[in-house]
Amino acid sequence: MVASLLLLFSVTALAADLGPDLLAAAKKGQTQRVESLAGKGASVESTEKDGRTALMLAAKYGHAATVRALLAKGAKPESRDKQGWTAYGLALFSSAGGREEVLKALPQPATVRLAVKAALGTENLYNSCLMSLPQLVEQVRAMQPESRVVAAVRNAAAAAAVKGPVELVAEGGDAVLSLRVRPRVGCLEQQSSDNLSLEVDVRVVVNGEGSAVLEKTYGGGFKGLREQIVTSQAQYTPVFDEWAKKHGGAIYWAVVEALLRHEGSGR
């Protein structure tokens, strides 16, 4: 009995010791070594200090053959690291070669139907050297910058080389993306020009949950888009269009990331 317990303890300890080797092999895409180590008892759910499994590492570094081998050995694609990433999410946001093959090898996460709602905020329309304040507000409303930002987000989703598991819908859906678009306009009296900028407040809430999975402002603060000076009313539209396009891609991928890292939005 004692001998049996000692043997079991030795085998368990040996398997545990093989965990780091398995992780290193998976990261390098050494498929045969991964299979050999797993066959010797190394746990495919062993993790690094950040909580990443061998499957996550193989996926992140673009090793499709290793991903398939680990799945065959029972690796769990739904496992998450300490930041909420699954193997699929790490692969989707990886810049490594082989990303498309890895994504095909992994089980696809459920598509999140995301309703998009947008509103215009006029509180930052202070004044204009080119028109009266009522005219400024009327002109900006007529431009519908909030619709331009929504269009830019949709265009970014449509143009993505690898699609995120998010479907943008007009209403309903599994989660809501709320965009509050806040143009900022002020008169530069010494230059007889207007100073323009654009901020977009982004909030994503999964249905049935009170707290947001993403809350972020784009265009504001020191890292925001640079303010731009215009000398005519006709320059407003192209300036806001340019900024909407720049915001659109960043917003779309931030939303995809937030939903992938959120446990309630996955499989």
Rosetta blueprint (number, residue, H / E / L):
1 M L
2 V H
3 A H
4 S H
5 L H
6 L H
7 L H
8 L H
9 F H
10 S H
11 V H
12 T H
13 A H
14 L H
15 A H
16 A H
17 D H
18 L L
19 G H
20 P H
21 D H
22 L H
23 L H
24 A H
25 A H
26 A H
27 K H
28 K H
29 G L
30 Q L
31 T H
32 Q H
33 R H
34 V H
35 E H
36 S H
37 L H
38 A H
39 G H
40 K L
41 G L
42 A L
43 S L
44 V L
45 E L
46 S L
47 T E
48 E L
49 K L
50 D L
51 G L
52 R L
53 T E
54 A H
55 L H
56 M H
57 L H
58 A H
59 A H
60 K H
61 Y L
62 G L
63 H L
64 A H
65 A H
66 T H
67 V H
68 R H
69 A H
70 L H
71 L H
72 A H
73 K L
74 G L
75 A L
76 K L
77 P L
78 E L
79 S L
80 R L
81 D L
82 K L
83 Q L
84 G L
85 W L
86 T L
87 A H
88 Y H
89 G H
90 L H
91 A H
92 L H
93 F L
94 S L
95 S L
96 A L
97 G L
98 G L
99 R H
100 E H
101 E H
102 V H
103 L H
104 K H
105 A H
106 L L
107 P L
108 Q L
109 P L
110 A L
111 T L
112 V E
113 R E
114 L E
115 A E
116 V E
117 K E
118 A E
119 A E
120 L E
121 G L
122 T L
123 E L
124 N L
125 L E
126 Y L
127 N L
128 S L
129 C L
130 L L
131 M L
132 S L
133 L H
134 P H
135 Q H
136 L H
137 V H
138 E H
139 Q H
140 V H
141 R H
142 A H
143 M H
144 Q L
145 P H
146 E H
147 S H
148 R H
149 V H
150 V H
151 A H
152 A H
153 V H
154 R H
155 N H
156 A H
157 A H
158 A H
159 A H
160 A L
161 A L
162 V L
163 K L
164 G L
165 P L
166 V E
167 E E
168 L E
169 V E
170 A L
171 E L
172 G L
173 G L
174 D L
175 A E
176 V E
177 L E
178 S E
179 L E
180 R E
181 V E
182 R E
183 P E
184 R E
185 V E
186 G E
187 C E
188 L E
189 E H
190 Q H
191 Q H
192 S L
193 S E
194 D E
195 N E
196 L E
197 S E
198 L E
199 E E
200 V E
201 D E
202 V E
203 R E
204 V E
205 V E
206 V E
207 N L
208 G L
209 E L
210 G L
211 S L
212 A L
213 V L
214 L E
215 E E
216 K E
217 T E
218 Y E
219 G L
220 G L
221 G L
222 F L
223 K L
224 G L
225 L L
226 R L
227 E L
228 Q E
229 I E
230 V E
231 T L
232 S L
233 Q H
234 A H
235 Q H
236 Y H
237 T H
238 P H
239 V H
240 F H
241 D H
242 E H
243 W H
244 A H
245 K H
246 K H
247 H H
248 G H
249 G H
250 A H
251 I H
252 Y H
253 W H
254 A H
255 V H
256 V H
257 E H
258 A H
259 L H
260 L H
261 R L
262 H L
263 E H
264 G H
265 S H
266 G L
267 R L
